[in-house]
Amino acid sequence: MASNEEILAGLAEIVNEETGLAPESVETDKSFTDDLDIDSISMMTIVVNAEEKFGVRIPDEEVKNLKTVGDAVNFIANAQS
């Protein structure tokens, strides 16, 4: 099971691959849409890649609740256990 720090680092890599944003700009308090300017199509790609990387399932209806990077980290951490 990955720690929150490992999940954050992994998400930062995934966001970087999808958007070109610097991994260090992906912080827990950042909003995917407002701060990181990630659109819904990129978000779905990030979700699919995160599911593969962390071995979790993120249902489509949950994606809309993942407003910030921290929300995603917490969801993945809880889904792993």
N, C-alpha and C positions, 0 to 999 in steps of 0.2 A: 504494500500500500504506500502510495506517495504522500509525502508531507505537504502541507499547504505551500511551503516554499518551492518544493519540487513541482507542484501543480502550476504555480504562478510562472515559474521558469519555462515549463513546457508550453503553457498557453502563450507566453511571450514569443517563443520560437514559432508556434503555429501562426500567430498574428503577423509576425515578421515575414514568414513565407507567403502569406496570403496578401498582405497589404504593403510590405516594404517598410513598415514602421520599425523604428529602432526598438529592440527588445526591452531596453531599459525604460522606454516610455510607457510600457504596459505595466501599470501599477494597480493595486487592488481598488483604489478609490476612483479610478477612471471609468467613465461611462463609455460603453462600446460605440454608441451612436454620437453622443455629444462631444466627447473628448477625443476619441480615436477615429471618428468619422467612418465607421464601418457600416456599410449598407446591409440590407437583409440577405442578399445573395452571398456576400462575403461571410456574413455571420453563419449561414448554414454550412458553408465549407469549413469554417473554423470549428463548428459543433461536430461535424462528421470526423474531422481530424482529431479532435479532442477525445471523441468516443473511442477511436482506434488506439490512440496513444495511451489512454488511461484505462481502457477496458471497461467503460461504463456505458450506460444507455441514457441519453438525454432526450426524453420525449418532446415532440414538436410543440406540444402545448406548454412545456416548461421553458422553452427557449425565450419566449416573450418576457418571462420573469427574470431573465439574466440580464439585468440592465447594466451592471458594472462588472468589472473584471473580478472583484471580490465575490460577487454573487456566483459567478461561474466557478471560482475556486472552491467556495463552500459547497456548491451543489456536487461537484466532482468528488470532493473529500467525503461527503455523506454517502454518495452513491457507491463508493468503493467498499464501504464497511458492510 
